[in-house]
C-alpha cells in the first residue's frame, strides 16, 4: 500500500528483529479494542489510556517485530477498522 512507503523507507534503515512501538487511537468500543489487540501475541506489552471524556482510548503496544513487512502488515490491517488512527 502506497500510504506506508515513507514509513517503510524509514524502518528499513533499522536492524530487525527489534522492539517496535505501535500507538492507536480508537473510539472507546470493546469490539474495536479487541480487534486491535488481536493482532498481537501474549508477549506484547499493551497499555490503554482513555481520553478525558472517555469517548476514545489510546492503545500502546510494545512488541518484538521480526521485519518491516510485519509492521506494515499490521498497519494495513488495522487501518481497515473504522475509526482507527495510527500514530
N, CA, C and O atoms as a CHARMM CRD file, in Angstrom:
* protein
*
  348
    1    1 UNK  N      0.84300  -1.17700   0.00000 PROA 1      0.00000
    2    1 UNK  CA     0.00000   0.00000   0.00000 PROA 1      0.00000
    3    1 UNK  C      0.88800   1.24000   0.00000 PROA 1      0.00000
    4    1 UNK  O      1.80700   1.34900   0.81200 PROA 1      0.00000
    5    2 UNK  N      0.61800   2.15900  -0.89600 PROA 2      0.00000
    6    2 UNK  CA     1.42600   3.36100  -1.05800 PROA 2      0.00000
    7    2 UNK  C      1.47800   4.22600   0.19000 PROA 2      0.00000
    8    2 UNK  O      2.47200   4.91200   0.42900 PROA 2      0.00000
    9    3 UNK  N      0.44000   4.20200   0.96900 PROA 3      0.00000
   10    3 UNK  CA     0.33600   5.03100   2.15600 PROA 3      0.00000
   11    3 UNK  C      1.52800   4.85600   3.09000 PROA 3      0.00000
   12    3 UNK  O      1.91500   5.79600   3.78400 PROA 3      0.00000
   13    4 UNK  N      2.09900   3.68800   3.11200 PROA 4      0.00000
   14    4 UNK  CA     3.14600   3.36400   4.07300 PROA 4      0.00000
   15    4 UNK  C      4.55500   3.37700   3.48600 PROA 4      0.00000
   16    4 UNK  O      5.49100   2.90100   4.12800 PROA 4      0.00000
   17    5 UNK  N      4.71700   3.90800   2.29100 PROA 5      0.00000
   18    5 UNK  CA     6.03100   3.91000   1.64600 PROA 5      0.00000
   19    5 UNK  C      7.08900   4.66500   2.45000 PROA 5      0.00000
   20    5 UNK  O      8.21000   4.18000   2.60500 PROA 5      0.00000
   21    6 UNK  N      6.74100   5.84600   2.96200 PROA 6      0.00000
   22    6 UNK  CA     7.70100   6.63800   3.73700 PROA 6      0.00000
   23    6 UNK  C      8.09100   5.90700   5.01200 PROA 6      0.00000
   24    6 UNK  O      9.26600   5.85100   5.37300 PROA 6      0.00000
   25    7 UNK  N      7.09400   5.34500   5.69300 PROA 7      0.00000
   26    7 UNK  CA     7.37400   4.58300   6.91300 PROA 7      0.00000
   27    7 UNK  C      8.27700   3.40000   6.58200 PROA 7      0.00000
   28    7 UNK  O      9.23400   3.13000   7.30900 PROA 7      0.00000
   29    8 UNK  N      7.98600   2.69800   5.50300 PROA 8      0.00000
   30    8 UNK  CA     8.80000   1.54500   5.10600 PROA 8      0.00000
   31    8 UNK  C     10.26000   1.97100   4.89600 PROA 8      0.00000
   32    8 UNK  O     11.18100   1.29900   5.35900 PROA 8      0.00000
   33    9 UNK  N     10.45800   3.08600   4.19700 PROA 9      0.00000
   34    9 UNK  CA    11.81700   3.56700   3.93800 PROA 9      0.00000
   35    9 UNK  C     12.55500   3.86700   5.24500 PROA 9      0.00000
   36    9 UNK  O     13.73500   3.54300   5.38200 PROA 9      0.00000
   37   10 UNK  N     11.86400   4.48100   6.19800 PROA 10     0.00000
   38   10 UNK  CA    12.48600   4.80300   7.48400 PROA 10     0.00000
   39   10 UNK  C     12.81000   3.53800   8.27800 PROA 10     0.00000
   40   10 UNK  O     13.88200   3.42600   8.87300 PROA 10     0.00000
   41   11 UNK  N     11.88400   2.59700   8.28200 PROA 11     0.00000
   42   11 UNK  CA    12.08800   1.36800   9.04800 PROA 11     0.00000
   43   11 UNK  C     13.18100   0.48900   8.44800 PROA 11     0.00000
   44   11 UNK  O     13.85900  -0.23600   9.17600 PROA 11     0.00000
   45   12 UNK  N     13.35900   0.54400   7.14000 PROA 12     0.00000
   46   12 UNK  CA    14.38100  -0.29000   6.50600 PROA 12     0.00000
   47   12 UNK  C     15.80000   0.15600   6.85800 PROA 12     0.00000
   48   12 UNK  O     16.76100  -0.57000   6.60100 PROA 12     0.00000
   49   13 UNK  N     15.93400   1.33700   7.43800 PROA 13     0.00000
   50   13 UNK  CA    17.24200   1.81000   7.88900 PROA 13     0.00000
   51   13 UNK  C     17.65700   1.16800   9.21400 PROA 13     0.00000
   52   13 UNK  O     18.82200   1.23600   9.60700 PROA 13     0.00000
   53   14 UNK  N     16.71000   0.55400   9.88700 PROA 14     0.00000
   54   14 UNK  CA    16.96500  -0.07400  11.19000 PROA 14     0.00000
   55   14 UNK  C     17.28000  -1.55300  11.01400 PROA 14     0.00000
   56   14 UNK  O     17.05100  -2.12900   9.95000 PROA 14     0.00000
   57   15 UNK  N     17.80600  -2.15400  12.06900 PROA 15     0.00000
   58   15 UNK  CA    18.09500  -3.59100  12.04500 PROA 15     0.00000
   59   15 UNK  C     16.94600  -4.36000  12.68300 PROA 15     0.00000
   60   15 UNK  O     16.41700  -3.96000  13.72000 PROA 15     0.00000
   61   16 UNK  N     16.57000  -5.45800  12.05700 PROA 16     0.00000
   62   16 UNK  CA    15.47300  -6.29300  12.54700 PROA 16     0.00000
   63   16 UNK  C     15.96600  -7.69800  12.78400 PROA 16     0.00000
   64   16 UNK  O     16.87000  -8.14900  12.08000 PROA 16     0.00000
   65   17 UNK  N     15.40700  -8.41600  13.75300 PROA 17     0.00000
   66   17 UNK  CA    14.28000  -8.08500  14.62400 PROA 17     0.00000
   67   17 UNK  C     14.64600  -7.02700  15.66900 PROA 17     0.00000
   68   17 UNK  O     15.81000  -6.86200  16.03300 PROA 17     0.00000
   69   18 UNK  N     13.61900  -6.32000  16.13700 PROA 18     0.00000
   70   18 UNK  CA    13.79300  -5.27500  17.14300 PROA 18     0.00000
   71   18 UNK  C     12.45200  -5.00700  17.81400 PROA 18     0.00000
   72   18 UNK  O     11.40400  -5.43800  17.33400 PROA 18     0.00000
   73   19 UNK  N     12.50200  -4.30100  18.91300 PROA 19     0.00000
   74   19 UNK  CA    11.27700  -3.91100  19.60400 PROA 19     0.00000
   75   19 UNK  C     10.67600  -2.72600  18.85600 PROA 19     0.00000
   76   19 UNK  O     11.38100  -1.78100  18.50100 PROA 19     0.00000
   77   20 UNK  N      9.37000  -2.78500  18.62100 PROA 20     0.00000
   78   20 UNK  CA     8.67800  -1.71200  17.91800 PROA 20     0.00000
   79   20 UNK  C      7.51600  -1.23800  18.77700 PROA 20     0.00000
   80   20 UNK  O      6.89300  -2.02700  19.48800 PROA 20     0.00000
   81   21 UNK  N      7.22800   0.06000  18.70700 PROA 21     0.00000
   82   21 UNK  CA     6.17100   0.67400  19.49800 PROA 21     0.00000
   83   21 UNK  C      5.04600   1.14300  18.57900 PROA 21     0.00000
   84   21 UNK  O      5.24300   2.03200  17.75000 PROA 21     0.00000
   85   22 UNK  N      3.87700   0.54800  18.72900 PROA 22     0.00000
   86   22 UNK  CA     2.68400   0.94500  17.98200 PROA 22     0.00000
   87   22 UNK  C      1.82000   1.81300  18.88700 PROA 22     0.00000
   88   22 UNK  O      1.80600   1.62900  20.10400 PROA 22     0.00000
   89   23 UNK  N      1.09600   2.76300  18.28700 PROA 23     0.00000
   90   23 UNK  CA     0.12100   3.53000  19.04700 PROA 23     0.00000
   91   23 UNK  C     -1.09100   3.77200  18.16200 PROA 23     0.00000
   92   23 UNK  O     -0.97400   4.20000  17.01300 PROA 23     0.00000
   93   24 UNK  N     -2.25200   3.48700  18.72700 PROA 24     0.00000
   94   24 UNK  CA    -3.51600   3.65200  18.01900 PROA 24     0.00000
   95   24 UNK  C     -4.46400   4.45900  18.89000 PROA 24     0.00000
   96   24 UNK  O     -4.45100   4.33700  20.11400 PROA 24     0.00000
   97   25 UNK  N     -5.28000   5.27700  18.25600 PROA 25     0.00000
   98   25 UNK  CA    -6.37300   5.96100  18.94800 PROA 25     0.00000
   99   25 UNK  C     -7.65000   5.49400  18.27100 PROA 25     0.00000
  100   25 UNK  O     -7.78900   5.56200  17.04900 PROA 25     0.00000
  101   26 UNK  N     -8.57900   5.01900  19.09100 PROA 26     0.00000
  102   26 UNK  CA    -9.81800   4.47200  18.54900 PROA 26     0.00000
  103   26 UNK  C    -10.99700   4.92000  19.40000 PROA 26     0.00000
  104   26 UNK  O    -10.81600   5.32500  20.54800 PROA 26     0.00000
  105   27 UNK  N    -12.21500   4.84800  18.83800 PROA 27     0.00000
  106   27 UNK  CA   -13.39700   5.07400  19.67700 PROA 27     0.00000
  107   27 UNK  C    -13.39000   4.04100  20.80400 PROA 27     0.00000
  108   27 UNK  O    -12.98900   2.89700  20.59500 PROA 27     0.00000
  109   28 UNK  N    -13.82800   4.43900  21.98400 PROA 28     0.00000
  110   28 UNK  CA   -13.83300   3.54400  23.14400 PROA 28     0.00000
  111   28 UNK  C    -14.95300   2.52000  22.98700 PROA 28     0.00000
  112   28 UNK  O    -16.04800   2.68100  23.52600 PROA 28     0.00000
  113   29 UNK  N    -14.65200   1.47400  22.24200 PROA 29     0.00000
  114   29 UNK  CA   -15.61300   0.43700  21.89700 PROA 29     0.00000
  115   29 UNK  C    -14.92200  -0.91000  22.10000 PROA 29     0.00000
  116   29 UNK  O    -13.85300  -1.14800  21.53800 PROA 29     0.00000
  117   30 UNK  N    -15.51400  -1.77700  22.88500 PROA 30     0.00000
  118   30 UNK  CA   -14.88300  -3.05200  23.23600 PROA 30     0.00000
  119   30 UNK  C    -14.55700  -3.90800  22.01100 PROA 30     0.00000
  120   30 UNK  O    -13.53300  -4.59100  21.99000 PROA 30     0.00000
  121   31 UNK  N    -15.41400  -3.87600  20.99900 PROA 31     0.00000
  122   31 UNK  CA   -15.15200  -4.65700  19.79200 PROA 31     0.00000
  123   31 UNK  C    -13.90500  -4.12700  19.07800 PROA 31     0.00000
  124   31 UNK  O    -13.05900  -4.91400  18.65400 PROA 31     0.00000
  125   32 UNK  N    -13.78400  -2.81800  18.94400 PROA 32     0.00000
  126   32 UNK  CA   -12.61700  -2.23600  18.27300 PROA 32     0.00000
  127   32 UNK  C    -11.34500  -2.48900  19.08000 PROA 32     0.00000
  128   32 UNK  O    -10.28900  -2.75200  18.50500 PROA 32     0.00000
  129   33 UNK  N    -11.43800  -2.41300  20.39800 PROA 33     0.00000
  130   33 UNK  CA   -10.28600  -2.71100  21.25500 PROA 33     0.00000
  131   33 UNK  C     -9.84700  -4.16600  21.03600 PROA 33     0.00000
  132   33 UNK  O     -8.65500  -4.44700  20.91000 PROA 33     0.00000
  133   34 UNK  N    -10.80300  -5.07000  20.99300 PROA 34     0.00000
  134   34 UNK  CA   -10.49700  -6.49000  20.76800 PROA 34     0.00000
  135   34 UNK  C     -9.88800  -6.71100  19.39100 PROA 34     0.00000
  136   34 UNK  O     -8.97000  -7.51800  19.24200 PROA 34     0.00000
  137   35 UNK  N    -10.38900  -6.00300  18.38400 PROA 35     0.00000
  138   35 UNK  CA    -9.85500  -6.15900  17.02700 PROA 35     0.00000
  139   35 UNK  C     -8.39100  -5.71700  16.97000 PROA 35     0.00000
  140   35 UNK  O     -7.56800  -6.38400  16.34200 PROA 35     0.00000
  141   36 UNK  N     -8.06600  -4.60900  17.61500 PROA 36     0.00000
  142   36 UNK  CA    -6.68100  -4.11600  17.60300 PROA 36     0.00000
  143   36 UNK  C     -5.77100  -5.05800  18.37600 PROA 36     0.00000
  144   36 UNK  O     -4.72600  -5.46600  17.86900 PROA 36     0.00000
  145   37 UNK  N     -6.15400  -5.40600  19.59000 PROA 37     0.00000
  146   37 UNK  CA    -5.27300  -6.22600  20.43100 PROA 37     0.00000
  147   37 UNK  C     -5.09300  -7.64300  19.87600 PROA 37     0.00000
  148   37 UNK  O     -4.11300  -8.30900  20.20900 PROA 37     0.00000
  149   38 UNK  N     -6.01500  -8.10900  19.04400 PROA 38     0.00000
  150   38 UNK  CA    -5.90700  -9.45500  18.46000 PROA 38     0.00000
  151   38 UNK  C     -4.71100  -9.59200  17.52000 PROA 38     0.00000
  152   38 UNK  O     -4.28800 -10.71100  17.22700 PROA 38     0.00000
  153   39 UNK  N     -4.16600  -8.49100  17.04900 PROA 39     0.00000
  154   39 UNK  CA    -3.01200  -8.54800  16.14500 PROA 39     0.00000
  155   39 UNK  C     -1.70700  -8.86400  16.87700 PROA 39     0.00000
  156   39 UNK  O     -0.68400  -9.10800  16.23800 PROA 39     0.00000
  157   40 UNK  N     -1.73600  -8.86300  18.20400 PROA 40     0.00000
  158   40 UNK  CA    -0.51200  -9.02000  18.98700 PROA 40     0.00000
  159   40 UNK  C     -0.60600 -10.24100  19.88500 PROA 40     0.00000
  160   40 UNK  O     -1.68600 -10.60200  20.35200 PROA 40     0.00000
  161   41 UNK  N      0.55300 -10.88100  20.12400 PROA 41     0.00000
  162   41 UNK  CA     0.56600 -12.09100  20.93700 PROA 41     0.00000
  163   41 UNK  C      0.75200 -11.77000  22.42600 PROA 41     0.00000
  164   41 UNK  O      0.81800 -10.60700  22.82500 PROA 41     0.00000
  165   42 UNK  N      0.83300 -12.81200  23.21500 PROA 42     0.00000
  166   42 UNK  CA     0.92800 -12.66600  24.67700 PROA 42     0.00000
  167   42 UNK  C      2.23800 -12.03700  25.13000 PROA 42     0.00000
  168   42 UNK  O      2.35300 -11.62900  26.28600 PROA 42     0.00000
  169   43 UNK  N      3.21700 -11.95100  24.25300 PROA 43     0.00000
  170   43 UNK  CA     4.49600 -11.34200  24.61800 PROA 43     0.00000
  171   43 UNK  C      4.50100  -9.82800  24.47100 PROA 43     0.00000
  172   43 UNK  O      5.43500  -9.16300  24.91800 PROA 43     0.00000
  173   44 UNK  N      3.47600  -9.28600  23.85300 PROA 44     0.00000
  174   44 UNK  CA     3.38400  -7.84000  23.66300 PROA 44     0.00000
  175   44 UNK  C      2.96600  -7.16200  24.97100 PROA 44     0.00000
  176   44 UNK  O      2.17300  -7.70400  25.74000 PROA 44     0.00000
  177   45 UNK  N      3.50800  -5.98200  25.20200 PROA 45     0.00000
  178   45 UNK  CA     3.08700  -5.16000  26.33500 PROA 45     0.00000
  179   45 UNK  C      2.06200  -4.16900  25.79500 PROA 45     0.00000
  180   45 UNK  O      2.38200  -3.33200  24.95100 PROA 45     0.00000
  181   46 UNK  N      0.82900  -4.26900  26.28500 PROA 46     0.00000
  182   46 UNK  CA    -0.25900  -3.44200  25.76800 PROA 46     0.00000
  183   46 UNK  C     -0.78300  -2.54600  26.88500 PROA 46     0.00000
  184   46 UNK  O     -1.10700  -3.01100  27.97800 PROA 46     0.00000
  185   47 UNK  N     -0.85800  -1.24200  26.58300 PROA 47     0.00000
  186   47 UNK  CA    -1.37500  -0.27900  27.55400 PROA 47     0.00000
  187   47 UNK  C     -2.58000   0.45100  26.98500 PROA 47     0.00000
  188   47 UNK  O     -2.69700   0.63900  25.77400 PROA 47     0.00000
  189   48 UNK  N     -3.47300   0.85800  27.87700 PROA 48     0.00000
  190   48 UNK  CA    -4.70300   1.55300  27.48100 PROA 48     0.00000
  191   48 UNK  C     -4.80300   2.86100  28.25100 PROA 48     0.00000
  192   48 UNK  O     -4.52300   2.90400  29.44900 PROA 48     0.00000
  193   49 UNK  N     -5.20200   3.92500  27.56700 PROA 49     0.00000
  194   49 UNK  CA    -5.37000   5.21400  28.22100 PROA 49     0.00000
  195   49 UNK  C     -6.59400   5.90300  27.63100 PROA 49     0.00000
  196   49 UNK  O     -6.56400   6.33700  26.47900 PROA 49     0.00000
  197   50 UNK  N     -7.68300   6.01000  28.41600 PROA 50     0.00000
  198   50 UNK  CA    -8.89200   6.66000  27.89600 PROA 50     0.00000
  199   50 UNK  C     -8.71600   8.17200  27.79700 PROA 50     0.00000
  200   50 UNK  O     -7.94400   8.76800  28.54800 PROA 50     0.00000
  201   51 UNK  N     -9.44000   8.78300  26.86500 PROA 51     0.00000
  202   51 UNK  CA    -9.43400  10.24300  26.74300 PROA 51     0.00000
  203   51 UNK  C    -10.15700  10.84900  27.94600 PROA 51     0.00000
  204   51 UNK  O    -10.79900  10.14000  28.72100 PROA 51     0.00000
  205   52 UNK  N    -10.04400  12.14700  28.08800 PROA 52     0.00000
  206   52 UNK  CA   -10.64800  12.83200  29.22700 PROA 52     0.00000
  207   52 UNK  C    -12.13500  12.56400  29.39000 PROA 52     0.00000
  208   52 UNK  O    -12.60500  12.34200  30.50600 PROA 52     0.00000
  209   53 UNK  N    -12.86800  12.58200  28.30800 PROA 53     0.00000
  210   53 UNK  CA   -14.31500  12.33400  28.35500 PROA 53     0.00000
  211   53 UNK  C    -14.65400  10.85900  28.19600 PROA 53     0.00000
  212   53 UNK  O    -15.81000  10.46200  28.34500 PROA 53     0.00000
  213   54 UNK  N    -13.64800  10.05100  27.89300 PROA 54     0.00000
  214   54 UNK  CA   -13.87500   8.61400  27.76700 PROA 54     0.00000
  215   54 UNK  C    -14.43000   8.17200  26.42900 PROA 54     0.00000
  216   54 UNK  O    -14.78100   7.00300  26.26800 PROA 54     0.00000
  217   55 UNK  N    -14.51900   9.08300  25.45900 PROA 55     0.00000
  218   55 UNK  CA   -15.05800   8.72100  24.15100 PROA 55     0.00000
  219   55 UNK  C    -14.05200   7.93800  23.30300 PROA 55     0.00000
  220   55 UNK  O    -14.43300   7.16200  22.42600 PROA 55     0.00000
  221   56 UNK  N    -12.78300   8.15000  23.57300 PROA 56     0.00000
  222   56 UNK  CA   -11.71700   7.49800  22.81200 PROA 56     0.00000
  223   56 UNK  C    -10.75900   6.81300  23.77300 PROA 56     0.00000
  224   56 UNK  O    -10.71700   7.11100  24.96700 PROA 56     0.00000
  225   57 UNK  N     -9.99500   5.89000  23.21500 PROA 57     0.00000
  226   57 UNK  CA    -8.97500   5.23200  24.01300 PROA 57     0.00000
  227   57 UNK  C     -7.70100   5.11700  23.18000 PROA 57     0.00000
  228   57 UNK  O     -7.74500   4.83100  21.98400 PROA 57     0.00000
  229   58 UNK  N     -6.58000   5.34300  23.83300 PROA 58     0.00000
  230   58 UNK  CA    -5.27500   5.19300  23.20800 PROA 58     0.00000
  231   58 UNK  C     -4.75900   3.80800  23.57600 PROA 58     0.00000
  232   58 UNK  O     -4.77500   3.41600  24.74300 PROA 58     0.00000
  233   59 UNK  N     -4.30300   3.07500  22.57100 PROA 59     0.00000
  234   59 UNK  CA    -3.72600   1.75000  22.80000 PROA 59     0.00000
  235   59 UNK  C     -2.26300   1.81100  22.39200 PROA 59     0.00000
  236   59 UNK  O     -1.94000   2.11400  21.24300 PROA 59     0.00000
  237   60 UNK  N     -1.38100   1.52100  23.34000 PROA 60     0.00000
  238   60 UNK  CA     0.05900   1.49100  23.08100 PROA 60     0.00000
  239   60 UNK  C      0.52700   0.04700  23.14800 PROA 60     0.00000
  240   60 UNK  O      0.19100  -0.68300  24.08000 PROA 60     0.00000
  241   61 UNK  N      1.30200  -0.35600  22.15700 PROA 61     0.00000
  242   61 UNK  CA     1.77500  -1.73800  22.09700 PROA 61     0.00000
  243   61 UNK  C      3.27600  -1.73100  21.85200 PROA 61     0.00000
  244   61 UNK  O      3.76500  -1.11700  20.90500 PROA 61     0.00000
  245   62 UNK  N      3.99700  -2.42700  22.72600 PROA 62     0.00000
  246   62 UNK  CA     5.43900  -2.58300  22.57900 PROA 62     0.00000
  247   62 UNK  C      5.69200  -4.07000  22.39100 PROA 62     0.00000
  248   62 UNK  O      5.36500  -4.88400  23.25500 PROA 62     0.00000
  249   63 UNK  N      6.28100  -4.41500  21.24500 PROA 63     0.00000
  250   63 UNK  CA     6.47200  -5.82600  20.93600 PROA 63     0.00000
  251   63 UNK  C      7.66200  -6.01400  20.00000 PROA 63     0.00000
  252   63 UNK  O      8.08000  -5.07900  19.31800 PROA 63     0.00000
  253   64 UNK  N      8.19700  -7.22000  19.97500 PROA 64     0.00000
  254   64 UNK  CA     9.29600  -7.55100  19.06600 PROA 64     0.00000
  255   64 UNK  C      8.70900  -7.85100  17.69200 PROA 64     0.00000
  256   64 UNK  O      7.80000  -8.66900  17.55000 PROA 64     0.00000
  257   65 UNK  N      9.24700  -7.17400  16.69000 PROA 65     0.00000
  258   65 UNK  CA     8.84100  -7.40900  15.31500 PROA 65     0.00000
  259   65 UNK  C     10.04000  -7.98100  14.56300 PROA 65     0.00000
  260   65 UNK  O     11.17300  -7.54700  14.77000 PROA 65     0.00000
  261   66 UNK  N      9.79000  -8.94400  13.70100 PROA 66     0.00000
  262   66 UNK  CA    10.87500  -9.62500  13.00200 PROA 66     0.00000
  263   66 UNK  C     11.40200  -8.83900  11.80400 PROA 66     0.00000
  264   66 UNK  O     12.58600  -8.90800  11.47600 PROA 66     0.00000
  265   67 UNK  N     10.50600  -8.08700  11.15400 PROA 67     0.00000
  266   67 UNK  CA    10.93000  -7.34400   9.96000 PROA 67     0.00000
  267   67 UNK  C      9.94200  -6.22400   9.65000 PROA 67     0.00000
  268   67 UNK  O      8.89100  -6.10800  10.28000 PROA 67     0.00000
  269   68 UNK  N     10.29500  -5.42000   8.68800 PROA 68     0.00000
  270   68 UNK  CA     9.47700  -4.26800   8.28700 PROA 68     0.00000
  271   68 UNK  C      8.12800  -4.71900   7.72800 PROA 68     0.00000
  272   68 UNK  O      7.11000  -4.07300   7.97600 PROA 68     0.00000
  273   69 UNK  N      8.11200  -5.80400   6.98700 PROA 69     0.00000
  274   69 UNK  CA     6.86200  -6.27900   6.38800 PROA 69     0.00000
  275   69 UNK  C      5.81000  -6.60400   7.44200 PROA 69     0.00000
  276   69 UNK  O      4.62300  -6.35100   7.23800 PROA 69     0.00000
  277   70 UNK  N      6.24700  -7.16700   8.57000 PROA 70     0.00000
  278   70 UNK  CA     5.31200  -7.46100   9.66700 PROA 70     0.00000
  279   70 UNK  C      4.65600  -6.18100  10.18400 PROA 70     0.00000
  280   70 UNK  O      3.45000  -6.15000  10.42600 PROA 70     0.00000
  281   71 UNK  N      5.44400  -5.14100  10.35100 PROA 71     0.00000
  282   71 UNK  CA     4.94300  -3.86600  10.86600 PROA 71     0.00000
  283   71 UNK  C      3.94700  -3.25200   9.88900 PROA 71     0.00000
  284   71 UNK  O      2.85500  -2.84300  10.28200 PROA 71     0.00000
  285   72 UNK  N      4.32300  -3.19000   8.62800 PROA 72     0.00000
  286   72 UNK  CA     3.45200  -2.61200   7.60100 PROA 72     0.00000
  287   72 UNK  C      2.15200  -3.40500   7.50100 PROA 72     0.00000
  288   72 UNK  O      1.07900  -2.82500   7.33400 PROA 72     0.00000
  289   73 UNK  N      2.24600  -4.71000   7.60100 PROA 73     0.00000
  290   73 UNK  CA     1.05600  -5.56000   7.54000 PROA 73     0.00000
  291   73 UNK  C      0.07200  -5.22100   8.66100 PROA 73     0.00000
  292   73 UNK  O     -1.13400  -5.13700   8.42500 PROA 73     0.00000
  293   74 UNK  N      0.57600  -5.03000   9.86300 PROA 74     0.00000
  294   74 UNK  CA    -0.30300  -4.67400  10.98200 PROA 74     0.00000
  295   74 UNK  C     -0.95200  -3.32000  10.73100 PROA 74     0.00000
  296   74 UNK  O     -2.15000  -3.15800  10.96300 PROA 74     0.00000
  297   75 UNK  N     -0.17800  -2.34600  10.26000 PROA 75     0.00000
  298   75 UNK  CA    -0.75900  -1.03500   9.96800 PROA 75     0.00000
  299   75 UNK  C     -1.82200  -1.12100   8.86400 PROA 75     0.00000
  300   75 UNK  O     -2.85800  -0.46200   8.95600 PROA 75     0.00000
  301   76 UNK  N     -1.58100  -1.91400   7.84000 PROA 76     0.00000
  302   76 UNK  CA    -2.56100  -2.06100   6.76000 PROA 76     0.00000
  303   76 UNK  C     -3.84700  -2.69700   7.27700 PROA 76     0.00000
  304   76 UNK  O     -4.94400  -2.25000   6.94500 PROA 76     0.00000
  305   77 UNK  N     -3.70800  -3.72900   8.08200 PROA 77     0.00000
  306   77 UNK  CA    -4.89100  -4.42600   8.59100 PROA 77     0.00000
  307   77 UNK  C     -5.67400  -3.57600   9.58600 PROA 77     0.00000
  308   77 UNK  O     -6.90500  -3.56100   9.56000 PROA 77     0.00000
  309   78 UNK  N     -4.96200  -2.87000  10.46200 PROA 78     0.00000
  310   78 UNK  CA    -5.68100  -2.04900  11.44900 PROA 78     0.00000
  311   78 UNK  C     -6.31600  -0.82600  10.80200 PROA 78     0.00000
  312   78 UNK  O     -7.31200  -0.31200  11.31000 PROA 78     0.00000
  313   79 UNK  N     -5.76100  -0.35200   9.69100 PROA 79     0.00000
  314   79 UNK  CA    -6.35100   0.81500   9.02300 PROA 79     0.00000
  315   79 UNK  C     -7.71500   0.48900   8.41300 PROA 79     0.00000
  316   79 UNK  O     -8.49300   1.39200   8.10700 PROA 79     0.00000
  317   80 UNK  N     -8.00200  -0.80300   8.23900 PROA 80     0.00000
  318   80 UNK  CA    -9.29800  -1.21500   7.70900 PROA 80     0.00000
  319   80 UNK  C    -10.40200  -1.17300   8.76800 PROA 80     0.00000
  320   80 UNK  O    -11.58100  -1.30100   8.44100 PROA 80     0.00000
  321   81 UNK  N    -10.02500  -0.99600  10.02900 PROA 81     0.00000
  322   81 UNK  CA   -11.00800  -0.92700  11.12400 PROA 81     0.00000
  323   81 UNK  C    -11.51000   0.51200  11.19300 PROA 81     0.00000
  324   81 UNK  O    -10.71800   1.44300  11.34500 PROA 81     0.00000
  325   82 UNK  N    -12.80100   0.69000  11.08200 PROA 82     0.00000
  326   82 UNK  CA   -13.41400   2.00900  11.05500 PROA 82     0.00000
  327   82 UNK  C    -13.10100   2.80900  12.32900 PROA 82     0.00000
  328   82 UNK  O    -13.33200   2.33800  13.44200 PROA 82     0.00000
  329   83 UNK  N    -12.57700   4.01200  12.14600 PROA 83     0.00000
  330   83 UNK  CA   -12.31600   4.90200  13.27700 PROA 83     0.00000
  331   83 UNK  C    -10.93000   4.81500  13.87100 PROA 83     0.00000
  332   83 UNK  O    -10.62600   5.55600  14.80600 PROA 83     0.00000
  333   84 UNK  N    -10.07700   3.94200  13.37100 PROA 84     0.00000
  334   84 UNK  CA    -8.73300   3.76900  13.91900 PROA 84     0.00000
  335   84 UNK  C     -7.78900   4.84200  13.37200 PROA 84     0.00000
  336   84 UNK  O     -7.74300   5.09500  12.16900 PROA 84     0.00000
  337   85 UNK  N     -7.04000   5.46200  14.28200 PROA 85     0.00000
  338   85 UNK  CA    -5.98000   6.40100  13.91000 PROA 85     0.00000
  339   85 UNK  C     -4.68100   5.77800  14.37100 PROA 85     0.00000
  340   85 UNK  O     -4.52400   5.46900  15.55200 PROA 85     0.00000
  341   86 UNK  N     -3.74600   5.58800  13.44800 PROA 86     0.00000
  342   86 UNK  CA    -2.42300   5.04000  13.78500 PROA 86     0.00000
  343   86 UNK  C     -1.45200   6.18000  13.92600 PROA 86     0.00000
  344   86 UNK  O     -1.41000   7.07700  13.08500 PROA 86     0.00000
  345   87 UNK  N     -0.65800   6.15200  14.99900 PROA 87     0.00000
  346   87 UNK  CA     0.34300   7.20200  15.20900 PROA 87     0.00000
  347   87 UNK  C      1.72700   6.61500  15.08600 PROA 87     0.00000
  348   87 UNK  O      2.71700   7.33300  15.22900 PROA 87     0.00000
